[in-house]
Amino acid sequence: MGGSVLVWVVLLGPLWTLLTHLSFGTLGRALGAPGALQPLATSLEAGVVTLALLVILGSPLGYLLARDQVPLGRLIEGGLLVMLQMPPLVIGLLLVFMVGPLTPLGHLLSGVGASATNTFLALVVAEVYEAAPYYVLGAQAAVAAVEPRLEQQAALLGDPPWRALRRITLPLAAPGLAMALATAWARAVGAFGAVIIIAYHPYGLPLQVWTTLDQSGLPAALPFALVLLVVALPLPLLAYGWSRRARG
């Protein structure tokens, strides 16, 4: 028991360090500076757009993978695992070669007045690539935990597939889906490696922490690090608590 508590304290050491080295006066001065909260707004906007795209595009894929209803499902799953383990900095470098201004996709975007480098769109693209594997694989696990025979029994009772999905699969998979979405949220708003390569502008919170650290030193960056934690962590913690209660 004592060893477990010690491990918990050690793992949370960085958080205790942040709280002990940050005062309310420093926090107020940093956040009260002109334009200091614009990166917060940018991160929130990009994070919401990213989550919407993941839910719309990633949820069907997660369901089909869980039910083995997609061709080459194991190959797709392996590709997601590769993306999950790929260093974010490498993702950013490769995105430049995929959607940069000199690529075919870059030319298509420029033809409609858009760009996937150093724009809000680029920020969303980088966040999607960093967060998508977490959500799709989490959604797959959540749906796979629901017994397929329950859907089959609903079909025998006359429910079409969409009604069985709404009345049985989604409610039972909801705690796991919430965890997947919350993890993707934390990953998206905290994305840095790919973002710094392809979307240096507009600044989100992670880049604000980095640029403040680079220009003004470690103490000046701590207030924005706290803001990033406040934005990123509550949703995963709430989802975890709900998931525990639902399973209990």
C-alpha positions as CSV (number, residue, x, y, z in Angstrom):
1,M,0.0,0.0,0.0
2,G,2.7,2.4,1.0
3,G,4.7,1.7,-2.2
4,S,1.6,2.3,-4.4
5,V,1.1,5.7,-2.7
6,L,4.8,6.5,-3.3
7,V,4.5,5.7,-6.9
8,W,1.4,7.9,-7.2
9,V,3.1,10.8,-5.5
10,V,6.2,10.4,-7.8
11,L,4.1,10.3,-10.9
12,L,2.3,13.4,-10.0
13,G,5.5,15.2,-9.1
14,P,5.5,17.5,-12.2
15,L,2.0,18.7,-11.3
16,W,3.0,19.4,-7.7
17,T,6.0,21.2,-9.0
18,L,3.9,23.4,-11.3
19,L,1.5,24.3,-8.5
20,T,4.3,25.2,-6.0
21,H,6.2,27.4,-8.5
22,L,3.2,29.4,-9.6
23,S,1.6,32.2,-7.7
24,F,-1.8,33.9,-8.3
25,G,0.0,37.2,-9.0
26,T,2.1,35.7,-11.7
27,L,-0.9,33.9,-13.2
28,G,-3.0,37.1,-13.2
29,R,-0.3,39.2,-14.8
30,A,0.4,36.6,-17.5
31,L,-3.2,36.1,-18.5
32,G,-4.0,39.8,-18.2
33,A,-1.5,40.7,-20.9
34,P,-2.9,41.9,-24.2
35,G,-3.7,38.9,-26.5
36,A,-2.7,36.4,-23.9
37,L,-6.0,34.5,-24.2
38,Q,-6.1,34.3,-28.0
39,P,-4.2,31.0,-28.1
40,L,-6.7,29.6,-25.7
41,A,-9.6,30.5,-28.0
42,T,-7.6,29.1,-31.0
43,S,-7.0,25.8,-29.2
44,L,-10.7,25.5,-28.1
45,E,-12.0,26.2,-31.6
46,A,-9.5,23.8,-33.3
47,G,-10.2,21.1,-30.6
48,V,-14.0,21.3,-31.1
49,V,-13.6,21.1,-34.9
50,T,-11.2,18.2,-34.5
51,L,-13.5,16.3,-32.2
52,A,-16.5,16.8,-34.6
53,L,-14.5,15.4,-37.5
54,L,-13.4,12.4,-35.4
55,V,-16.9,11.6,-34.3
56,I,-18.4,12.0,-37.8
57,L,-15.6,10.1,-39.7
58,G,-14.0,8.0,-37.0
59,S,-17.1,6.5,-35.3
60,P,-18.3,4.5,-38.3
61,L,-14.8,3.1,-38.9
62,G,-14.5,2.1,-35.2
63,Y,-17.8,0.3,-35.4
64,L,-17.0,-1.5,-38.6
65,L,-13.6,-2.6,-37.3
66,A,-15.2,-3.9,-34.1
67,R,-17.7,-5.9,-36.0
68,D,-15.3,-7.1,-38.7
69,Q,-17.4,-5.5,-41.4
70,V,-14.8,-3.6,-43.3
71,P,-12.5,-5.1,-46.0
72,L,-8.9,-5.5,-44.9
73,G,-9.9,-4.6,-41.4
74,R,-6.7,-6.0,-39.8
75,L,-4.6,-4.0,-42.3
76,I,-6.5,-0.8,-41.4
77,E,-6.1,-1.6,-37.7
78,G,-2.4,-2.1,-38.2
79,G,-2.2,1.3,-39.9
80,L,-3.9,3.0,-37.0
81,L,-1.4,1.3,-34.6
82,V,1.5,2.6,-36.7
83,M,0.1,6.1,-36.6
84,L,-0.5,5.8,-32.9
85,Q,3.2,5.0,-32.3
86,M,4.6,7.4,-34.9
87,P,6.5,10.3,-33.3
88,P,4.3,13.5,-33.7
89,L,7.3,15.4,-35.1
90,V,7.6,12.8,-37.9
91,I,3.9,13.2,-38.6
92,G,4.4,16.9,-39.0
93,L,7.3,16.5,-41.4
94,L,5.4,14.0,-43.5
95,L,2.3,16.2,-43.6
96,V,4.4,18.9,-45.2
97,F,5.2,16.5,-48.0
98,M,1.5,15.5,-48.2
99,V,-0.4,18.7,-48.0
100,G,2.3,21.4,-48.3
101,P,1.9,24.2,-50.9
102,L,4.1,22.4,-53.4
103,T,2.2,19.1,-53.3
104,P,-0.8,18.1,-55.5
105,L,-3.1,18.5,-52.5
106,G,-1.6,21.8,-51.7
107,H,-2.3,23.0,-55.3
108,L,-5.9,21.9,-55.0
109,L,-6.3,23.8,-51.7
110,S,-4.7,26.9,-53.1
111,G,-7.2,26.7,-56.0
112,V,-10.1,27.2,-53.6
113,G,-8.2,29.9,-51.6
114,A,-7.1,27.5,-48.7
115,S,-3.9,26.3,-47.4
116,A,-2.9,23.5,-45.0
117,T,0.3,25.2,-43.8
118,N,0.3,27.9,-41.1
119,T,-3.5,28.3,-41.1
120,F,-6.3,27.3,-38.9
121,L,-7.0,24.5,-41.3
122,A,-3.4,23.3,-40.9
123,L,-3.8,23.3,-37.1
124,V,-7.0,21.1,-37.4
125,V,-5.2,18.8,-39.8
126,A,-2.3,18.3,-37.5
127,E,-4.6,17.7,-34.5
128,V,-6.7,15.2,-36.4
129,Y,-3.6,13.2,-37.4
130,E,-2.3,13.2,-33.8
131,A,-5.6,12.3,-32.2
132,A,-7.5,10.1,-34.7
133,P,-5.8,6.8,-33.8
134,Y,-6.7,7.3,-30.1
135,Y,-10.3,7.9,-30.9
136,V,-10.9,5.2,-33.6
137,L,-9.1,2.5,-31.6
138,G,-10.9,3.5,-28.5
139,A,-14.3,3.5,-30.3
140,Q,-13.4,0.0,-31.7
141,A,-12.7,-1.3,-28.2
142,A,-15.9,0.2,-26.8
143,V,-18.1,-1.3,-29.5
144,A,-16.3,-4.7,-29.3
145,A,-17.2,-4.8,-25.6
146,V,-20.9,-4.9,-26.6
147,E,-22.1,-8.5,-27.2
148,P,-23.1,-8.8,-30.9
149,R,-25.8,-11.3,-30.0
150,L,-27.7,-8.4,-28.3
151,E,-27.9,-6.7,-31.7
152,Q,-28.9,-10.0,-33.3
153,Q,-31.7,-10.5,-30.8
154,A,-32.9,-6.9,-31.5
155,A,-33.0,-7.8,-35.2
156,L,-35.0,-10.9,-34.5
157,L,-37.5,-8.8,-32.6
158,G,-37.9,-6.6,-35.7
159,D,-35.5,-3.7,-35.0
160,P,-33.7,-2.5,-38.1
161,P,-29.9,-2.1,-37.7
162,W,-30.0,1.7,-37.1
163,R,-32.5,1.2,-34.3
164,A,-30.5,-1.6,-32.7
165,L,-27.5,0.7,-32.9
166,R,-29.3,3.6,-31.2
167,R,-31.1,1.6,-28.6
168,I,-28.5,-1.0,-27.7
169,T,-25.0,-0.6,-29.0
170,L,-24.5,3.2,-28.4
171,P,-25.9,3.2,-24.8
172,L,-23.8,0.2,-23.8
173,A,-20.7,1.5,-25.6
174,A,-21.2,5.1,-24.4
175,P,-18.7,4.9,-21.4
176,G,-16.0,3.6,-23.6
177,L,-16.8,6.1,-26.4
178,A,-16.7,8.9,-23.9
179,M,-13.2,7.8,-22.8
180,A,-12.0,7.6,-26.4
181,L,-13.4,11.0,-27.1
182,A,-11.9,12.6,-24.0
183,T,-8.5,11.0,-24.7
184,A,-8.6,12.4,-28.2
185,W,-9.5,15.8,-26.9
186,A,-6.5,15.9,-24.6
187,R,-4.3,14.7,-27.4
188,A,-5.7,17.3,-29.8
189,V,-5.4,20.4,-27.6
190,G,-2.0,19.3,-26.4
191,A,-0.7,18.5,-29.9
192,F,2.7,20.0,-30.4
193,G,5.1,17.9,-32.6
194,A,3.1,18.0,-35.8
195,V,1.7,21.4,-35.1
196,I,5.1,23.1,-34.8
197,I,6.1,21.8,-38.2
198,I,2.9,22.5,-40.3
199,A,0.9,25.0,-38.2
200,Y,3.2,27.4,-36.4
201,H,0.5,30.0,-36.9
202,P,-2.1,30.6,-35.6
203,Y,-0.7,30.0,-32.1
204,G,-2.5,27.4,-29.9
205,L,-1.8,26.8,-26.2
206,P,1.1,24.4,-26.7
207,L,2.9,26.8,-29.0
208,Q,2.2,29.6,-26.6
209,V,3.9,27.6,-23.9
210,W,6.9,26.9,-26.2
211,T,7.3,30.4,-27.5
212,T,7.0,32.0,-24.0
213,L,9.6,29.5,-22.7
214,D,11.9,30.4,-25.6
215,Q,11.5,34.1,-25.4
216,S,11.0,34.8,-21.7
217,G,12.2,31.7,-19.8
218,L,10.7,28.9,-17.7
219,P,8.8,30.9,-15.0
220,A,6.9,33.0,-17.6
221,A,5.7,29.8,-19.4
222,L,4.3,28.2,-16.3
223,P,0.9,30.1,-16.3
224,F,0.2,29.0,-19.8
225,A,1.2,25.5,-19.0
226,L,-1.4,25.5,-16.2
227,V,-4.0,26.8,-18.6
228,L,-3.2,24.0,-21.0
229,L,-3.7,21.4,-18.3
230,V,-7.0,23.0,-17.2
231,V,-8.3,22.8,-20.7
232,A,-7.0,19.3,-21.5
233,L,-7.4,17.3,-18.4
234,P,-10.9,17.8,-16.9
235,L,-12.8,16.0,-19.8
236,P,-10.7,12.8,-19.5
237,L,-11.0,12.8,-15.8
238,L,-14.8,13.2,-15.9
239,A,-15.1,10.6,-18.6
240,Y,-13.0,8.2,-16.5
241,G,-15.3,8.7,-13.5
242,W,-18.4,8.2,-15.5
243,S,-17.0,5.1,-17.1
244,R,-16.2,3.6,-13.7
245,R,-19.6,4.3,-12.4
246,A,-21.3,2.9,-15.5
247,R,-19.3,-0.3,-15.4
248,G,-20.0,-0.6,-11.6
